[in-house]
Amino acid sequence: MNINKAISYPFEDKQWISKLGLGAVIGMIPILNFAWSGYLVGILRNVVSGAAEPLPNWDNFEKKFMDGLILFAAGLVYGLPILLVVCLPLGIMSVSGALAGSGDFQDIGNILGGVGGVLGLCLGGLFIVYGLFLSIVYPAILVIFAREGTFASCFKFREVIDLISKNAGNFFTAWGVSLVAALGVGFIAGIVGGVLGWIPCVGWVVALVASMGSTVYATAVYAHLFGQFGAEAIV
């Protein structure tokens, strides 16, 4: 796996400013930003196919948007357990609050409040574990989706596990490097944003641009790393 290539490749494209700049703008617009997710899929596909310039052009926008929309819909499905984790203790504590305000049911309300609090703590731990699990399996899901391009391909659990287990070395190298890159770029962007934040108006705008630019760059590195993984993976 060529880590240096993943980090430097965006700047080797003569049109990298316009391609990533447009991506940053699109990424800030709700709904329309689905296309940026689709753009990342395009990077991954280009790396797998060995394209000389992995950054796609912004043509065929509808395809990019639909790919991003499919990934968003799949993300909602995977997010249902998290929704349950959040809503269940909140629901119990809401009921307990209502009962605690009534003299006849105050004791029951207090008990439910305690149950909701304990349940919230326990499920909070599961929330963290599940979130970590998703961060690990998502790149494998992305690789399979880039290959097949269907909503159903996001739920091929057996293939996801096989893809990770048979190529664990490359997979966790890509995962770890992408995490470090995101943290590093985010740290630098945070410092730049903090300094520019002291400059009214112009500084705020530049800080926002720097923040979005860092996000776009970090995710482009992520897509390239897992494109390399997909190209080398044993299926």
C-alpha positions as a Python dict, from the first residue, in 0.01 Angstrom:
ca = {
    (1, 'M'): (0, 0, 0),
    (2, 'N'): (142, 335, -111),
    (3, 'I'): (65, 575, 173),
    (4, 'N'): (269, 861, 25),
    (5, 'K'): (68, 836, -297),
    (6, 'A'): (-261, 857, -108),
    (7, 'I'): (-142, 1174, 65),
    (8, 'S'): (8, 1347, -239),
    (9, 'Y'): (-211, 1239, -531),
    (10, 'P'): (-468, 1522, -511),
    (11, 'F'): (-197, 1780, -583),
    (12, 'E'): (-70, 1586, -886),
    (13, 'D'): (-393, 1661, -1070),
    (14, 'K'): (-366, 1990, -1262),
    (15, 'Q'): (-731, 2063, -1185),
    (16, 'W'): (-718, 1970, -817),
    (17, 'I'): (-816, 2319, -698),
    (18, 'S'): (-1134, 2329, -906),
    (19, 'K'): (-1225, 1965, -839),
    (20, 'L'): (-1176, 1973, -462),
    (21, 'G'): (-1292, 2335, -436),
    (22, 'L'): (-1624, 2247, -599),
    (23, 'G'): (-1642, 1945, -371),
    (24, 'A'): (-1599, 2170, -67),
    (25, 'V'): (-1880, 2399, -186),
    (26, 'I'): (-2112, 2107, -260),
    (27, 'G'): (-2025, 1952, 76),
    (28, 'M'): (-2166, 2258, 255),
    (29, 'I'): (-2506, 2241, 84),
    (30, 'P'): (-2763, 2010, 251),
    (31, 'I'): (-2904, 1732, 30),
    (32, 'L'): (-2678, 1834, -257),
    (33, 'N'): (-2383, 1715, -48),
    (34, 'F'): (-2485, 1355, -119),
    (35, 'A'): (-2293, 1411, -443),
    (36, 'W'): (-1968, 1446, -248),
    (37, 'S'): (-2014, 1096, -107),
    (38, 'G'): (-2070, 978, -463),
    (39, 'Y'): (-1755, 1162, -568),
    (40, 'L'): (-1556, 967, -308),
    (41, 'V'): (-1695, 646, -455),
    (42, 'G'): (-1569, 771, -791),
    (43, 'I'): (-1219, 819, -647),
    (44, 'L'): (-1227, 468, -506),
    (45, 'R'): (-1337, 322, -840),
    (46, 'N'): (-1068, 512, -1028),
    (47, 'V'): (-796, 387, -795),
    (48, 'V'): (-919, 30, -828),
    (49, 'S'): (-920, 59, -1207),
    (50, 'G'): (-571, 213, -1210),
    (51, 'A'): (-670, 553, -1351),
    (52, 'A'): (-376, 793, -1390),
    (53, 'E'): (-575, 1076, -1229),
    (54, 'P'): (-800, 936, -955),
    (55, 'L'): (-985, 1265, -893),
    (56, 'P'): (-1297, 1242, -1113),
    (57, 'N'): (-1436, 1532, -1311),
    (58, 'W'): (-1766, 1675, -1194),
    (59, 'D'): (-1957, 1547, -1496),
    (60, 'N'): (-2235, 1288, -1460),
    (61, 'F'): (-2351, 1469, -1146),
    (62, 'E'): (-2670, 1264, -1126),
    (63, 'K'): (-2470, 942, -1087),
    (64, 'K'): (-2262, 1091, -808),
    (65, 'F'): (-2573, 1220, -634),
    (66, 'M'): (-2754, 885, -657),
    (67, 'D'): (-2450, 694, -526),
    (68, 'G'): (-2437, 932, -231),
    (69, 'L'): (-2810, 903, -174),
    (70, 'I'): (-2789, 522, -167),
    (71, 'L'): (-2505, 537, 86),
    (72, 'F'): (-2704, 783, 298),
    (73, 'A'): (-3009, 553, 294),
    (74, 'A'): (-2791, 256, 392),
    (75, 'G'): (-2642, 468, 671),
    (76, 'L'): (-2991, 534, 806),
    (77, 'V'): (-3055, 161, 825),
    (78, 'Y'): (-2727, 102, 1005),
    (79, 'G'): (-2811, 395, 1233),
    (80, 'L'): (-3142, 247, 1357),
    (81, 'P'): (-2978, 73, 1657),
    (82, 'I'): (-2822, 406, 1757),
    (83, 'L'): (-3165, 571, 1732),
    (84, 'L'): (-3304, 303, 1963),
    (85, 'V'): (-3018, 356, 2208),
    (86, 'V'): (-3095, 728, 2224),
    (87, 'C'): (-3475, 715, 2226),
    (88, 'L'): (-3539, 430, 2473),
    (89, 'P'): (-3382, 585, 2786),
    (90, 'L'): (-3510, 930, 2689),
    (91, 'G'): (-3862, 789, 2655),
    (92, 'I'): (-3844, 617, 2994),
    (93, 'M'): (-3712, 931, 3163),
    (94, 'S'): (-3983, 1144, 2999),
    (95, 'V'): (-4251, 913, 3137),
    (96, 'S'): (-4081, 913, 3477),
    (97, 'G'): (-4079, 1294, 3479),
    (98, 'A'): (-4450, 1304, 3403),
    (99, 'L'): (-4529, 1047, 3674),
    (100, 'A'): (-4303, 1217, 3930),
    (101, 'G'): (-4515, 1530, 3898),
    (102, 'S'): (-4821, 1336, 4010),
    (103, 'G'): (-4849, 1258, 4380),
    (104, 'D'): (-5015, 921, 4322),
    (105, 'F'): (-4739, 794, 4094),
    (106, 'Q'): (-4437, 979, 4230),
    (107, 'D'): (-4264, 665, 4358),
    (108, 'I'): (-4313, 487, 4027),
    (109, 'G'): (-4181, 792, 3847),
    (110, 'N'): (-3870, 800, 4064),
    (111, 'I'): (-3807, 430, 4000),
    (112, 'L'): (-3849, 474, 3625),
    (113, 'G'): (-3616, 773, 3639),
    (114, 'G'): (-3349, 557, 3799),
    (115, 'V'): (-3406, 279, 3548),
    (116, 'G'): (-3383, 525, 3260),
    (117, 'G'): (-3058, 668, 3395),
    (118, 'V'): (-2894, 328, 3441),
    (119, 'L'): (-3022, 212, 3102),
    (120, 'G'): (-2884, 528, 2944),
    (121, 'L'): (-2538, 460, 3088),
    (122, 'C'): (-2539, 96, 2976),
    (123, 'L'): (-2669, 170, 2629),
    (124, 'G'): (-2424, 460, 2603),
    (125, 'G'): (-2142, 207, 2629),
    (126, 'L'): (-2304, -2, 2357),
    (127, 'F'): (-2341, 315, 2149),
    (128, 'I'): (-1964, 369, 2162),
    (129, 'V'): (-1890, 5, 2075),
    (130, 'Y'): (-2139, 4, 1787),
    (131, 'G'): (-2005, 335, 1656),
    (132, 'L'): (-1651, 192, 1655),
    (133, 'F'): (-1781, -121, 1482),
    (134, 'L'): (-1943, 89, 1207),
    (135, 'S'): (-1627, 294, 1158),
    (136, 'I'): (-1439, -31, 1096),
    (137, 'V'): (-1685, -208, 865),
    (138, 'Y'): (-1797, 99, 667),
    (139, 'P'): (-1488, 109, 441),
    (140, 'A'): (-1546, -255, 346),
    (141, 'I'): (-1909, -173, 271),
    (142, 'L'): (-1788, 119, 59),
    (143, 'V'): (-1551, -105, -140),
    (144, 'I'): (-1828, -356, -212),
    (145, 'F'): (-2070, -77, -305),
    (146, 'A'): (-1813, 79, -539),
    (147, 'R'): (-1787, -257, -713),
    (148, 'E'): (-2160, -332, -743),
    (149, 'G'): (-2336, 5, -702),
    (150, 'T'): (-2662, -124, -554),
    (151, 'F'): (-2843, -60, -226),
    (152, 'A'): (-2846, -434, -153),
    (153, 'S'): (-2466, -448, -184),
    (154, 'C'): (-2441, -237, 133),
    (155, 'F'): (-2580, -528, 334),
    (156, 'K'): (-2369, -821, 218),
    (157, 'F'): (-2249, -894, 569),
    (158, 'R'): (-2072, -1217, 482),
    (159, 'E'): (-1872, -1047, 208),
    (160, 'V'): (-1787, -759, 441),
    (161, 'I'): (-1648, -995, 705),
    (162, 'D'): (-1459, -1200, 444),
    (163, 'L'): (-1313, -889, 284),
    (164, 'I'): (-1179, -765, 617),
    (165, 'S'): (-1064, -1100, 757),
    (166, 'K'): (-883, -1212, 439),
    (167, 'N'): (-706, -879, 397),
    (168, 'A'): (-670, -767, 758),
    (169, 'G'): (-318, -626, 723),
    (170, 'N'): (-394, -388, 438),
    (171, 'F'): (-739, -307, 573),
    (172, 'F'): (-627, -194, 916),
    (173, 'T'): (-327, -14, 766),
    (174, 'A'): (-564, 191, 549),
    (175, 'W'): (-803, 240, 840),
    (176, 'G'): (-530, 353, 1078),
    (177, 'V'): (-357, 584, 831),
    (178, 'S'): (-687, 746, 731),
    (179, 'L'): (-768, 805, 1098),
    (180, 'V'): (-428, 962, 1168),
    (181, 'A'): (-456, 1174, 853),
    (182, 'A'): (-802, 1298, 952),
    (183, 'L'): (-685, 1385, 1304),
    (184, 'G'): (-371, 1558, 1174),
    (185, 'V'): (-551, 1762, 910),
    (186, 'G'): (-828, 1846, 1157),
    (187, 'F'): (-573, 1963, 1414),
    (188, 'I'): (-401, 2192, 1164),
    (189, 'A'): (-735, 2326, 1040),
    (190, 'G'): (-839, 2390, 1401),
    (191, 'I'): (-527, 2597, 1467),
    (192, 'V'): (-572, 2794, 1145),
    (193, 'G'): (-940, 2848, 1219),
    (194, 'G'): (-863, 2960, 1574),
    (195, 'V'): (-615, 3220, 1453),
    (196, 'L'): (-836, 3345, 1170),
    (197, 'G'): (-1135, 3355, 1403),
    (198, 'W'): (-989, 3668, 1560),
    (199, 'I'): (-1024, 3850, 1227),
    (200, 'P'): (-1386, 3966, 1181),
    (201, 'C'): (-1577, 3875, 867),
    (202, 'V'): (-1294, 3794, 626),
    (203, 'G'): (-1117, 3575, 881),
    (204, 'W'): (-1438, 3386, 955),
    (205, 'V'): (-1497, 3316, 588),
    (206, 'V'): (-1139, 3200, 534),
    (207, 'A'): (-1162, 2982, 847),
    (208, 'L'): (-1478, 2819, 709),
    (209, 'V'): (-1310, 2756, 374),
    (210, 'A'): (-1007, 2608, 551),
    (211, 'S'): (-1231, 2381, 757),
    (212, 'M'): (-1420, 2252, 454),
    (213, 'G'): (-1098, 2219, 254),
    (214, 'S'): (-941, 2005, 525),
    (215, 'T'): (-1249, 1781, 538),
    (216, 'V'): (-1249, 1737, 160),
    (217, 'Y'): (-877, 1657, 155),
    (218, 'A'): (-895, 1409, 444),
    (219, 'T'): (-1186, 1221, 287),
    (220, 'A'): (-1010, 1217, -52),
    (221, 'V'): (-709, 1052, 117),
    (222, 'Y'): (-949, 807, 283),
    (223, 'A'): (-1104, 715, -53),
    (224, 'H'): (-763, 662, -215),
    (225, 'L'): (-638, 440, 67),
    (226, 'F'): (-941, 214, 45),
    (227, 'G'): (-926, 223, -333),
    (228, 'Q'): (-577, 75, -301),
    (229, 'F'): (-715, -176, -54),
    (230, 'G'): (-994, -271, -294),
    (231, 'A'): (-749, -311, -581),
    (232, 'E'): (-521, -542, -383),
    (233, 'A'): (-785, -728, -181),
    (234, 'I'): (-829, -1102, -200),
    (235, 'V'): (-1201, -1161, -254),
}
